[in-house]
Amino acid sequence: MSQHNKPVVTVLTAPGEQEPPGVDSLKAHAEVRFASDEATLRRTLPGTDVMMVTDFRTGTLEAAWGCADKLKWIHATSAGVDALMFPALTQGDVVVTNARGIFDRTIAEYVLCTILMFAKDFPGSIRLQIKHQWKHRDTERAEGQQVLVVGAGSIGRQIGRLVGAAGLKPHGIARTARTDDPDFVAVHSNDDLYEQLGQADYVVIAAPLTPQTEGLFDEKAFKAMKNTARLINIGRGPIVKTDDLIAALKSGEIAGAGLDVFEEEPLREDHPLWDMENVTMTAHMAGDFIGWKRALTDQFLENFDRWKNNGELFNLVNKELGYAEKK
């Protein structure tokens, strides 16, 4: 097949980001173009059939969208696709897939680790170690504690499975309630959120960012939680109203928070969350394991092979809901 007849794939990366590892193998099957800014994307989009998007936190694609004349499919190398859901895309015919499945297990490991750190007070032990202070304390048992996973999808399911294996009791929140789920004690409907918040020892946000979840964890939600409960957010930062969270942590309305995502990223150096002893924080890295970038490319290549052979794509995103549904 001549280069002229090959499908055209444009890879959109963030400025300064390197070419995704493994994408070289695509060049035998497609004309591959690269863009990392709006001006370049406007040049590469005409004639593009497929996009692989690693830069999903900027408005670059939306700004250049008018130049897309042949685009049929966009693959986001992320589980969350909220930043891609601009009106022209959601209302058009271009299909979207995501990286569902790549980060599930490592995020679940992060959540279990965070729960155990709180239960065994590792933050306190680290602070004492830095000060060279020997101080015996009694810590909590994790076994038997109730974990409420808000967002019982692909990532939420792995969280439920792993914390359940460690002896905790996972409950889920999803659009539809079900009592026969293999990975949860029970899955409750969205309408039961506040009732379930009052029963959980750990509340894990694993939901995608949608108009329904933005700001969901506010003063009302924190008042519904136990004052001994901890919040863990590995979903999206804007699901939590940061000012309300800080107020709840300071007042003792909740006991602590383990945060990997924030409304403001990167978090500014003088942000009050940095100095709160009942907070642990990481830099939006809960799912990122050694080799994750190559794994993302391999997943795209597998789907691309299906696409060029007129097969069915996996991880199709429901653009109205804003996430990939399990088939």
C-alpha beads as a LAMMPS data file, in Angstrom:
LAMMPS data file: protein, C-alpha beads

327 atoms
326 bonds

1 atom types
1 bond types

-500.0 500.0 xlo xhi
-500.0 500.0 ylo yhi
-500.0 500.0 zlo zhi

Masses

1 110.0

Atoms # bond

1 1 1 0.000 0.000 0.000
2 1 1 1.377 3.416 -0.879
3 1 1 1.813 6.124 1.702
4 1 1 -0.916 8.033 -0.086
5 1 1 -3.471 5.283 0.570
6 1 1 -2.592 4.734 4.197
7 1 1 -4.936 6.086 6.879
8 1 1 -3.686 9.238 8.554
9 1 1 -3.171 9.225 12.318
10 1 1 -2.403 12.443 14.188
11 1 1 -0.848 12.094 17.643
12 1 1 -1.575 15.099 19.860
13 1 1 0.908 15.443 22.705
14 1 1 1.449 18.135 25.309
15 1 1 4.087 20.780 24.509
16 1 1 7.535 19.390 25.273
17 1 1 6.235 15.837 25.665
18 1 1 8.138 13.096 23.885
19 1 1 6.651 10.911 21.170
20 1 1 4.691 8.079 22.857
21 1 1 6.894 4.980 23.167
22 1 1 6.016 2.261 20.681
23 1 1 4.221 4.528 18.227
24 1 1 6.957 3.876 15.642
25 1 1 5.373 0.524 14.871
26 1 1 2.275 2.383 13.649
27 1 1 4.221 3.951 10.792
28 1 1 4.132 0.745 8.749
29 1 1 0.346 0.900 8.687
30 1 1 -0.472 4.610 8.692
31 1 1 0.828 8.037 7.858
32 1 1 1.639 9.370 11.328
33 1 1 1.630 13.076 12.083
34 1 1 2.514 14.789 15.344
35 1 1 1.215 17.987 16.917
36 1 1 1.741 19.612 20.290
37 1 1 0.183 23.050 19.811
38 1 1 -2.811 24.591 18.111
39 1 1 -0.946 25.955 15.084
40 1 1 0.611 22.574 14.257
41 1 1 -2.652 20.745 14.901
42 1 1 -4.446 23.024 12.450
43 1 1 -1.932 21.901 9.820
44 1 1 -2.070 18.194 10.639
45 1 1 -5.836 17.746 11.121
46 1 1 -6.919 18.113 7.471
47 1 1 -6.985 14.574 6.058
48 1 1 -6.623 12.948 9.481
49 1 1 -8.735 9.812 9.978
50 1 1 -7.743 8.914 13.542
51 1 1 -6.339 10.792 16.520
52 1 1 -4.389 9.480 19.489
53 1 1 -4.591 12.143 22.191
54 1 1 -2.160 12.232 25.093
55 1 1 -2.718 15.954 25.726
56 1 1 -6.249 15.846 27.101
57 1 1 -6.103 18.660 29.665
58 1 1 -5.963 21.634 27.308
59 1 1 -8.335 23.208 24.821
60 1 1 -5.996 22.620 21.873
61 1 1 -8.230 20.136 20.090
62 1 1 -11.367 22.200 20.562
63 1 1 -9.583 25.304 19.229
64 1 1 -8.448 23.494 16.063
65 1 1 -11.605 21.418 15.630
66 1 1 -12.770 23.288 12.533
67 1 1 -9.828 21.833 10.584
68 1 1 -10.961 18.236 11.091
69 1 1 -12.477 17.247 7.751
70 1 1 -12.142 13.424 7.710
71 1 1 -11.831 12.524 11.390
72 1 1 -13.671 9.354 12.371
73 1 1 -12.196 8.265 15.691
74 1 1 -10.380 9.813 18.663
75 1 1 -8.571 7.668 21.217
76 1 1 -7.816 9.282 24.587
77 1 1 -4.890 7.771 26.478
78 1 1 -6.669 8.396 29.774
79 1 1 -9.556 6.881 31.663
80 1 1 -11.253 10.252 32.177
81 1 1 -12.335 12.058 29.011
82 1 1 -14.038 15.073 30.579
83 1 1 -11.583 17.546 29.040
84 1 1 -12.359 16.209 25.558
85 1 1 -16.107 16.500 25.838
86 1 1 -16.568 19.863 24.159
87 1 1 -19.918 20.455 22.391
88 1 1 -18.763 20.054 18.782
89 1 1 -17.302 16.623 19.591
90 1 1 -20.122 15.342 21.766
91 1 1 -22.758 16.399 19.232
92 1 1 -20.893 15.083 16.172
93 1 1 -20.302 11.649 14.649
94 1 1 -16.661 11.159 15.669
95 1 1 -16.373 8.145 17.980
96 1 1 -14.252 8.316 21.130
97 1 1 -12.454 5.529 22.966
98 1 1 -10.447 5.707 26.182
99 1 1 -7.788 3.868 28.170
100 1 1 -10.203 1.974 30.368
101 1 1 -8.478 -0.966 32.037
102 1 1 -4.858 0.200 31.914
103 1 1 -4.776 1.921 35.298
104 1 1 -7.437 -0.017 37.203
105 1 1 -5.231 -2.346 39.224
106 1 1 -2.554 0.196 40.111
107 1 1 -5.180 2.712 41.236
108 1 1 -6.773 0.003 43.379
109 1 1 -3.358 -0.710 44.920
110 1 1 -2.974 3.012 45.654
111 1 1 -6.372 3.083 47.389
112 1 1 -5.619 0.032 49.519
113 1 1 -2.227 1.513 50.417
114 1 1 -3.861 4.792 51.453
115 1 1 -6.423 3.007 53.615
116 1 1 -3.683 1.021 55.351
117 1 1 -1.540 4.142 55.815
118 1 1 -4.412 5.848 57.605
119 1 1 -5.246 2.771 59.685
120 1 1 -1.616 2.268 60.752
121 1 1 -0.852 6.024 60.981
122 1 1 2.132 5.910 58.683
123 1 1 2.004 9.694 58.152
124 1 1 2.423 10.141 61.904
125 1 1 5.261 7.598 62.010
126 1 1 7.092 9.348 59.175
127 1 1 6.791 12.707 60.926
128 1 1 8.172 11.181 64.141
129 1 1 11.001 9.508 62.196
130 1 1 12.017 12.830 60.658
131 1 1 12.157 14.297 64.186
132 1 1 14.049 11.226 65.546
133 1 1 11.264 10.711 68.110
134 1 1 10.365 7.299 69.540
135 1 1 6.654 7.301 70.381
136 1 1 4.554 4.181 70.799
137 1 1 0.918 4.421 69.656
138 1 1 -1.978 2.038 69.174
139 1 1 -3.376 2.042 65.629
140 1 1 -6.585 0.903 63.975
141 1 1 -7.588 -2.406 62.446
142 1 1 -8.532 -2.165 58.783
143 1 1 -10.337 -5.487 58.720
144 1 1 -14.097 -5.127 58.804
145 1 1 -14.094 -1.416 57.970
146 1 1 -16.671 -0.300 55.386
147 1 1 -15.407 1.254 52.156
148 1 1 -17.833 3.179 49.956
149 1 1 -16.618 3.379 46.350
150 1 1 -18.421 6.221 44.579
151 1 1 -18.292 5.133 40.960
152 1 1 -18.551 1.356 40.660
153 1 1 -17.168 1.153 37.128
154 1 1 -13.971 -0.446 35.852
155 1 1 -11.648 1.241 38.374
156 1 1 -14.186 1.061 41.184
157 1 1 -14.605 -2.654 40.618
158 1 1 -10.882 -3.310 41.038
159 1 1 -10.898 -1.217 44.218
160 1 1 -13.808 -3.234 45.581
161 1 1 -12.084 -6.503 44.695
162 1 1 -8.766 -5.571 46.305
163 1 1 -10.058 -4.026 49.528
164 1 1 -12.451 -6.946 49.880
165 1 1 -9.529 -9.354 49.613
166 1 1 -7.850 -7.430 52.462
167 1 1 -10.836 -8.004 54.718
168 1 1 -12.638 -4.684 54.322
169 1 1 -16.288 -4.446 53.295
170 1 1 -16.700 -2.703 49.920
171 1 1 -19.959 -1.022 48.932
172 1 1 -20.474 0.803 45.657
173 1 1 -22.460 3.732 44.310
174 1 1 -23.610 3.543 40.687
175 1 1 -26.489 4.601 38.467
176 1 1 -28.254 1.297 39.120
177 1 1 -28.433 -0.583 42.429
178 1 1 -27.603 -4.300 42.500
179 1 1 -27.218 -6.804 45.319
180 1 1 -25.543 -9.664 43.442
181 1 1 -22.308 -7.967 42.427
182 1 1 -19.270 -10.246 42.844
183 1 1 -16.935 -7.410 43.874
184 1 1 -19.139 -5.502 46.328
185 1 1 -21.202 -6.351 49.366
186 1 1 -23.835 -4.266 47.582
187 1 1 -24.031 -1.580 44.936
188 1 1 -26.388 1.274 45.798
189 1 1 -27.976 3.802 43.471
190 1 1 -26.910 7.433 43.221
191 1 1 -30.032 8.383 45.174
192 1 1 -28.699 6.502 48.210
193 1 1 -25.375 8.377 48.319
194 1 1 -25.965 10.453 51.461
195 1 1 -27.399 7.529 53.415
196 1 1 -24.366 5.404 52.505
197 1 1 -21.903 8.191 53.295
198 1 1 -23.081 8.008 56.893
199 1 1 -22.122 4.334 57.144
200 1 1 -18.685 4.328 55.527
201 1 1 -15.318 4.397 57.262
202 1 1 -13.548 5.205 53.983
203 1 1 -15.141 6.998 51.042
204 1 1 -13.340 6.546 47.718
205 1 1 -14.168 8.775 44.764
206 1 1 -13.672 6.744 41.576
207 1 1 -16.299 8.454 39.441
208 1 1 -15.643 10.306 36.177
209 1 1 -16.072 14.060 36.046
210 1 1 -19.473 14.840 34.543
211 1 1 -21.991 17.652 35.079
212 1 1 -23.640 15.357 37.650
213 1 1 -20.470 14.698 39.660
214 1 1 -18.814 18.129 39.516
215 1 1 -18.881 19.575 43.031
216 1 1 -20.687 16.491 44.350
217 1 1 -18.551 16.395 47.480
218 1 1 -19.464 19.628 49.192
219 1 1 -20.449 20.754 52.663
220 1 1 -23.604 18.622 52.540
221 1 1 -21.671 15.476 51.638
222 1 1 -19.077 16.002 54.363
223 1 1 -21.789 16.589 56.963
224 1 1 -23.295 13.244 55.938
225 1 1 -20.006 11.389 56.567
226 1 1 -18.865 9.966 59.908
227 1 1 -16.467 12.221 61.799
228 1 1 -14.087 9.233 61.898
229 1 1 -14.242 8.689 58.116
230 1 1 -11.522 9.430 55.578
231 1 1 -12.028 10.603 52.012
232 1 1 -9.839 9.265 49.185
233 1 1 -10.041 10.937 45.781
234 1 1 -8.490 9.198 42.774
235 1 1 -11.246 10.345 40.392
236 1 1 -11.129 13.971 39.326
237 1 1 -10.292 17.040 41.392
238 1 1 -13.399 19.127 40.615
239 1 1 -15.668 16.425 42.065
240 1 1 -14.580 17.801 45.458
241 1 1 -15.122 21.400 46.533
242 1 1 -11.716 22.052 48.060
243 1 1 -12.774 24.876 50.371
244 1 1 -15.562 22.718 51.820
245 1 1 -13.117 19.827 52.262
246 1 1 -10.624 22.009 54.125
247 1 1 -13.388 23.297 56.394
248 1 1 -14.555 19.728 57.124
249 1 1 -10.990 18.607 57.902
250 1 1 -10.324 21.564 60.198
251 1 1 -13.598 21.230 62.090
252 1 1 -13.264 17.469 62.575
253 1 1 -16.342 16.777 60.463
254 1 1 -14.227 14.100 58.743
255 1 1 -11.000 12.574 60.042
256 1 1 -8.724 12.792 57.020
257 1 1 -8.234 12.804 53.270
258 1 1 -5.944 11.021 50.801
259 1 1 -5.823 13.094 47.633
260 1 1 -4.285 12.350 44.247
261 1 1 -6.325 14.848 42.213
262 1 1 -7.237 18.467 42.872
263 1 1 -9.358 21.293 41.523
264 1 1 -6.116 23.175 40.954
265 1 1 -3.218 21.231 39.388
266 1 1 -0.403 21.582 40.101
267 1 1 -1.268 22.616 43.630
268 1 1 0.335 25.944 44.461
269 1 1 3.119 25.894 47.021
270 1 1 1.236 27.969 49.605
271 1 1 -1.973 25.914 49.466
272 1 1 -3.241 25.062 52.971
273 1 1 -3.624 21.358 52.153
274 1 1 0.158 20.887 52.178
275 1 1 0.448 21.478 55.921
276 1 1 -2.582 19.538 57.158
277 1 1 -1.440 16.545 59.207
278 1 1 -4.617 14.575 58.452
279 1 1 -4.038 14.800 54.671
280 1 1 -1.825 12.711 52.386
281 1 1 -1.214 13.949 48.839
282 1 1 0.312 12.759 45.592
283 1 1 0.711 14.553 42.254
284 1 1 -2.013 12.926 40.096
285 1 1 -0.028 9.706 39.831
286 1 1 -2.180 7.031 41.475
287 1 1 -2.397 4.931 38.327
288 1 1 1.004 5.625 36.796
289 1 1 3.224 2.550 36.941
290 1 1 6.642 1.953 35.377
291 1 1 5.944 1.286 31.695
292 1 1 2.465 2.836 31.628
293 1 1 3.134 4.985 28.569
294 1 1 4.078 1.966 26.462
295 1 1 1.024 0.101 27.772
296 1 1 -1.181 2.972 26.572
297 1 1 0.341 2.846 23.100
298 1 1 -0.066 -0.928 22.909
299 1 1 -3.728 -0.576 23.823
300 1 1 -4.237 2.009 21.070
301 1 1 -2.402 -0.181 18.538
302 1 1 -4.680 -3.103 19.370
303 1 1 -7.752 -0.948 18.803
304 1 1 -6.228 0.545 15.626
305 1 1 -5.775 -2.951 14.251
306 1 1 -9.471 -3.562 14.805
307 1 1 -10.373 -0.251 13.189
308 1 1 -8.379 -0.755 9.980
309 1 1 -9.881 -4.248 9.628
310 1 1 -13.414 -2.882 10.106
311 1 1 -13.701 -4.580 13.481
312 1 1 -15.549 -3.340 16.562
313 1 1 -13.636 -0.867 18.724
314 1 1 -13.386 -1.538 22.440
315 1 1 -13.649 1.059 25.218
316 1 1 -16.193 3.108 23.297
317 1 1 -17.130 6.214 25.272
318 1 1 -20.770 7.129 25.659
319 1 1 -20.336 10.808 24.823
320 1 1 -23.588 11.745 26.518
321 1 1 -22.568 10.092 29.804
322 1 1 -18.887 10.980 29.479
323 1 1 -17.351 7.564 30.087
324 1 1 -16.950 4.086 28.589
325 1 1 -19.655 1.661 29.592
326 1 1 -18.972 -1.988 30.268
327 1 1 -20.425 -4.167 27.529

Bonds

1 1 1 2
2 1 2 3
3 1 3 4
4 1 4 5
5 1 5 6
6 1 6 7
7 1 7 8
8 1 8 9
9 1 9 10
10 1 10 11
11 1 11 12
12 1 12 13
13 1 13 14
14 1 14 15
15 1 15 16
16 1 16 17
17 1 17 18
18 1 18 19
19 1 19 20
20 1 20 21
21 1 21 22
22 1 22 23
23 1 23 24
24 1 24 25
25 1 25 26
26 1 26 27
27 1 27 28
28 1 28 29
29 1 29 30
30 1 30 31
31 1 31 32
32 1 32 33
33 1 33 34
34 1 34 35
35 1 35 36
36 1 36 37
37 1 37 38
38 1 38 39
39 1 39 40
40 1 40 41
41 1 41 42
42 1 42 43
43 1 43 44
44 1 44 45
45 1 45 46
46 1 46 47
47 1 47 48
48 1 48 49
49 1 49 50
50 1 50 51
51 1 51 52
52 1 52 53
53 1 53 54
54 1 54 55
55 1 55 56
56 1 56 57
57 1 57 58
58 1 58 59
59 1 59 60
60 1 60 61
61 1 61 62
62 1 62 63
63 1 63 64
64 1 64 65
65 1 65 66
66 1 66 67
67 1 67 68
68 1 68 69
69 1 69 70
70 1 70 71
71 1 71 72
72 1 72 73
73 1 73 74
74 1 74 75
75 1 75 76
76 1 76 77
77 1 77 78
78 1 78 79
79 1 79 80
80 1 80 81
81 1 81 82
82 1 82 83
83 1 83 84
84 1 84 85
85 1 85 86
86 1 86 87
87 1 87 88
88 1 88 89
89 1 89 90
90 1 90 91
91 1 91 92
92 1 92 93
93 1 93 94
94 1 94 95
95 1 95 96
96 1 96 97
97 1 97 98
98 1 98 99
99 1 99 100
100 1 100 101
101 1 101 102
102 1 102 103
103 1 103 104
104 1 104 105
105 1 105 106
106 1 106 107
107 1 107 108
108 1 108 109
109 1 109 110
110 1 110 111
111 1 111 112
112 1 112 113
113 1 113 114
114 1 114 115
115 1 115 116
116 1 116 117
117 1 117 118
118 1 118 119
119 1 119 120
120 1 120 121
121 1 121 122
122 1 122 123
123 1 123 124
124 1 124 125
125 1 125 126
126 1 126 127
127 1 127 128
128 1 128 129
129 1 129 130
130 1 130 131
131 1 131 132
132 1 132 133
133 1 133 134
134 1 134 135
135 1 135 136
136 1 136 137
137 1 137 138
138 1 138 139
139 1 139 140
140 1 140 141
141 1 141 142
142 1 142 143
143 1 143 144
144 1 144 145
145 1 145 146
146 1 146 147
147 1 147 148
148 1 148 149
149 1 149 150
150 1 150 151
151 1 151 152
152 1 152 153
153 1 153 154
154 1 154 155
155 1 155 156
156 1 156 157
157 1 157 158
158 1 158 159
159 1 159 160
160 1 160 161
161 1 161 162
162 1 162 163
163 1 163 164
164 1 164 165
165 1 165 166
166 1 166 167
167 1 167 168
168 1 168 169
169 1 169 170
170 1 170 171
171 1 171 172
172 1 172 173
173 1 173 174
174 1 174 175
175 1 175 176
176 1 176 177
177 1 177 178
178 1 178 179
179 1 179 180
180 1 180 181
181 1 181 182
182 1 182 183
183 1 183 184
184 1 184 185
185 1 185 186
186 1 186 187
187 1 187 188
188 1 188 189
189 1 189 190
190 1 190 191
191 1 191 192
192 1 192 193
193 1 193 194
194 1 194 195
195 1 195 196
196 1 196 197
197 1 197 198
198 1 198 199
199 1 199 200
200 1 200 201
201 1 201 202
202 1 202 203
203 1 203 204
204 1 204 205
205 1 205 206
206 1 206 207
207 1 207 208
208 1 208 209
209 1 209 210
210 1 210 211
211 1 211 212
212 1 212 213
213 1 213 214
214 1 214 215
215 1 215 216
216 1 216 217
217 1 217 218
218 1 218 219
219 1 219 220
220 1 220 221
221 1 221 222
222 1 222 223
223 1 223 224
224 1 224 225
225 1 225 226
226 1 226 227
227 1 227 228
228 1 228 229
229 1 229 230
230 1 230 231
231 1 231 232
232 1 232 233
233 1 233 234
234 1 234 235
235 1 235 236
236 1 236 237
237 1 237 238
238 1 238 239
239 1 239 240
240 1 240 241
241 1 241 242
242 1 242 243
243 1 243 244
244 1 244 245
245 1 245 246
246 1 246 247
247 1 247 248
248 1 248 249
249 1 249 250
250 1 250 251
251 1 251 252
252 1 252 253
253 1 253 254
254 1 254 255
255 1 255 256
256 1 256 257
257 1 257 258
258 1 258 259
259 1 259 260
260 1 260 261
261 1 261 262
262 1 262 263
263 1 263 264
264 1 264 265
265 1 265 266
266 1 266 267
267 1 267 268
268 1 268 269
269 1 269 270
270 1 270 271
271 1 271 272
272 1 272 273
273 1 273 274
274 1 274 275
275 1 275 276
276 1 276 277
277 1 277 278
278 1 278 279
279 1 279 280
280 1 280 281
281 1 281 282
282 1 282 283
283 1 283 284
284 1 284 285
285 1 285 286
286 1 286 287
287 1 287 288
288 1 288 289
289 1 289 290
290 1 290 291
291 1 291 292
292 1 292 293
293 1 293 294
294 1 294 295
295 1 295 296
296 1 296 297
297 1 297 298
298 1 298 299
299 1 299 300
300 1 300 301
301 1 301 302
302 1 302 303
303 1 303 304
304 1 304 305
305 1 305 306
306 1 306 307
307 1 307 308
308 1 308 309
309 1 309 310
310 1 310 311
311 1 311 312
312 1 312 313
313 1 313 314
314 1 314 315
315 1 315 316
316 1 316 317
317 1 317 318
318 1 318 319
319 1 319 320
320 1 320 321
321 1 321 322
322 1 322 323
323 1 323 324
324 1 324 325
325 1 325 326
326 1 326 327
